Amino acid sequence: MSNLCNEVKFPDWPIAEPVEVLRACLEEWKKEMSRDTVKEEDAADDARKTLNLKVGDGTPELRKSYRSLARKFHPGE
């Protein structure tokens, strides 16, 4: 924090309000620490069901499934 507030050592520091930056960082950290992991697991399970994926499927399976559904539901031609 001392470097963020040291206008003598860093006169052209791009952060105009270092205290606000610190507050925002702390608020995001609090959100991250208090997030509901059960809801996140449920959301991941729902996404797997929608994409017809199994636990452990990787990026290739995800891409294939996503593209397949995108082609199926695309409103274009």
LINVENDA-V600332 format. One record per backbone hydrogen bond with DSSP energy under -1.0 kcal/mol. CO is the residue of the C=O (numbers start at 1). NH is the residue of the N-H. If there is no record, write none. Layout:
# LINVENDA-V600332
co = (CO & CO)
nh = (NH & NH)
This chain:
# LINVENDA-V600332
co = (1 & 5 & 6 & 10 & 17 & 18 & 19 & 20 & 21 & 22 & 23 & 24 & 25 & 26 & 27 & 28 & 29 & 30 & 36 & 37 & 38 & 39 & 40 & 41 & 42 & 43 & 44 & 45 & 46 & 47 & 48 & 54 & 58 & 59 & 60 & 61 & 62 & 63 & 64 & 65 & 66 & 67 & 68 & 69 & 70)
nh = (5 & 7 & 10 & 13 & 21 & 22 & 23 & 24 & 25 & 26 & 27 & 28 & 29 & 30 & 31 & 32 & 33 & 34 & 40 & 41 & 42 & 43 & 44 & 45 & 46 & 47 & 48 & 49 & 50 & 51 & 53 & 57 & 62 & 63 & 64 & 65 & 66 & 67 & 68 & 69 & 70 & 71 & 72 & 73 & 74)
